[in-house]
Amino acid sequence: MFLTFDADENGVLTREEHDLFDEARALDMAENGEGHGTGKRNPANGMLREVTDANGDGNVTREEFLDAVPAWFAGMDRNGDNVVTTEDFGRG
């Protein structure tokens, strides 16, 4: 996903690139549902800039993004089996 939105391929999502990423995620969630959890409990929040921008400079490096993946993945893997399947997305 990171590489899709890193338009200039410099290894950094600028504010503008991240805004496009956020818009695409919001559109996807509107069209396909938000999965499990709402508000702060929604695992999709693990990809928000305020979560992935570890140093708070407004840009997200590939390293910052990847460092946030384990927590994001764990939020989606509801049964803790280290695999995300459709079963992880029902009501819980």
Summary of the structure (lengths in Angstrom):
residues: 92
radius of gyration: 13.6
end to end distance: 26.7
largest distance: 40.1
contacts: 205
relative contact order: 0.15
helix: 58%
strand: 4%
